[in-house]
Amino acid sequence: MDILYFDTLASTQTYLVEKILEKRFIAPIGILALEQNAGVGSRDNEWVGGEGNFFASFALKLEDLPNDLPLSSASIYFSFIMKQTLLSLGENIWLKWPNDFYKNDEKIGGTITKKVNDTLVCGIGINLKKSQNGYSALQSDISPKILLEKYLVALEKFPNWKQIFSEYEIEFELSRRFSVHIESYQESLGDAHLCDDGSLIIREKKVYSLR
């Protein structure tokens, strides 16, 4: 996968989506910015921050994704592979359903996905070094460039969804102490049932993990 590097972007996700819609970029492609000042988070929140933190997006053709991957759970899939990559670099983090990276009880990052025609665009933001955008940070000296390169090597092995889910299913138990936004409400994950497609059943209602 080709990777483009930028000193500053408003948002790696917005930039990549625009270039794909303009047919100027074709998947697979990844971009990394040292800083972003109008990053896109879940529920239209911003994810911004300065140098030393991780701001990246990448695009993949839908046909290249594992056949068994539910697109509604792509955020879990991409996030969990990043969690595994960070673990291999000595960082002990976990994934809160469906797309938030946590160190202990504090959020340090998250993932967002968007389908653009026959392409899936995924953006990942992680506070590696500095506590910004209202969240905590790893206080790590990991290079964003090295992290992206190692992540893409792991991602391009395209482990199937069943393999990723079997590991995430165990980790999901850590999410039960927290809540999640469902539409405009906060719902506890304490009694949620995790389905094998990555969705949840909360109060007899099925909730998908699309982010």
Secondary structure, DSSP 4 states (H G I P E B T S, - for coil): -EEEEEEEES-HHHHHHHHHHTTS--SSEEEEEEEESS-B-GGG-B--B-TTSEEEEEEEEGGGS-TT--GGGHHHHHHHHHHHHHHHTT---EEETTTEEEETTEEEEEEEEEEETTEEEEEEEE-SS---TTS--------HHHHHHHHHHHHTT---HHHHHHHHHHHGGGGGGSEEEETTEEEE-TT-EE-TTS-EEETTEEE----
